[in-house]
Each structure stands twice: as structure tokens, then as C-alpha cells.
Amino acid sequence: MARILTGIQSSNIPHLGNLLGAIIPAIEMSKDPANNSIYFIADLHSLTSIKDAEFRRESRYAVAATWLAFGFDTDRNILFKQSAVPEVCELTWYLSCFMSYQRLQLAHSFKDKSENLADVNAGLFTYPVLMAADILMYDTNIVPVGKDQKQHVEFTRDLAEKMNHHYQQEIFVVPQEKIDENVMVIPGTDGRKMSKSYNNFINIFLPEKELKKTVMSIVTDSTPLEAPKNPDTDNVFALYKLLGTPEQVADIRAKYLAGGFGYGHAKTALLELILDKFKEQRDAYNRFMNDKAMLESELKKGADKARAIGTPVLDRVRKATGF
């Protein structure tokens, strides 16, 4: 059985891009009986940029509620918050002592901000080592990542092989990355990639009135209502075709091409599609967010299972390094 590990940042409510590009595919992968999935909420990682304690707590709940609302099976798999297994910080220290300063300088997470070193804290600089500890702690076989995260898995693999070689024993399972070449790029309300940093995202869990306001803000061109429109250059249609059935998409496309169908009509159709497609998940999310005790119970259950896997790994490291 392959053990698959994925970390999910605890930085606000997951948006539509997160759902379509990562969460829903990951949950589908977790249903394969040949896989054992460990999905953790990376709340320790979030401290590199998010200092607001209450925001972090609420974000953590929002992420957990989202995964549960979309059907992640926590009995067969594992969902937990990273900070609930503090042993990962101890493992990070051991790995840090085998990680060169020069190598860390090459990390994308550091290089992207290295022009202004005043904005780089030590946590951000050593981010790849904590990520390596997250992976190696649980004898992970496969790490699904985007192309931009491939480097972190390479660092992890190098650290595992370096320590295995140094101590002449198999302390760590050496993981492999799994890159989906067909991963979806979800357009935001302005046509760019949907991102919290661009503030162009759609939060499907908003109350209907607020969700409508977001959908109606999608950028469109100035083609008159009565004129035919090109669906393939329109932001609203780009989102609609990701969510609709082939029949629904064909119907909307025909309306664009026929004319007399304005962008306001298209946005209303998209809103109705979101509300219909995600009705059960929206209801479940709100139910879970109103029961924080249940969320804590689920996360603790996951942390206990994660700890049972991670403790023997850490014991191997301690013994090998003389602690």
C-alpha cells in the first residue's frame, strides 16, 4: 500500500481554485484502496507569514470543515493539524544539521523574497527543512505536488539519502514526487490564476447574497447584450465549463453565440450552477463550522494516528544520531 502525504496551508477558507485544483482530486485519490492518505493542515508553516492567532485558528477549522464537507474519509485515512504532532519540530532540527546553508539559499521560497531580506524570517528560510520533516516523519512513499513544489521533494529525498548513507542504515523511506501534468489552472474573477494574493477568488461557502456579489464582479468585456459573444474569451464561461455538465456547457455556449444573452445572464447562470452543484457541501461546511468540538475531535483522531506512525520513525533517528 502506498502512503500518500499532502500538506494544506491554513491560510483562510479554501477557494474554488483550491477545490478544483487540489482538494477534490486529492479526495478522489484517497478513495483508492491501494493508497493510504495522510493529509495535514500546515499551521506551523503558516506562521512564517500569518501572525494573527485567531485568524489561524479559524482558518484551520475552515480547512478541516472543507475536507470533511467534500467527503474525506477520516476513518480509513488521516487528517490532522501539523502542530498537534510537535515531534516534527524535533525531527526538523536533526534534518537541519544535515542541510547546507548554500542549498537553502537556492530554495524558491527564499529566493522569491531574497531581494528584500528584511522580509525574510528564519522560519521562511528553513521552510524546506520543516517540509522535509513533514514528509519523512510518516514513511511517505508519494508526495503529490505542483511543478513549483518539486524542489521541496528533491530536498527531502536528498536529506533522506544523505542521512541513510551517513549512518549506513535505512532510517528514512525515500519519497517520490507525483506531478499531475494536467493539473487545472482555475481562472479568477479577473482572468488571472485564482489566488488569495490577487484577491480574485470565489469562496463557494459564502452566504448566497455575498456569493452573488463575488460572481457579479467577474470581469467581462463591453459587448452589447444583443450581440453574439465569444465564449472562449470570456471569464464567466471559463469558470462555467469547469463546473457544468457537457449538456449545460453546450447550452450556454449556444446562447453566447446566438446573441441576446448578456454577461449578467451568464453570471446568474454561473451562480445558480455553483449553488446547485455544491449545495450539499455548503450545508455540510456550515454544519461543521458550527460544531468546533466535532472538528477538534476529528483532528485529534487524526493526530493520534499520525503520531503512532511518526514516533517509531523519530525513534530510529534518535537512535542513529546517538540521542
Beta strands, then each sheet from edge to edge (+ up, - down):
strand 1: 2-9
strand 2: 35-42
strand 3: 78-81
strand 4: 142-145
strand 5: 176-179
sheet 1: 1+ 2+ 3+
sheet 2: 4+ 5+
end
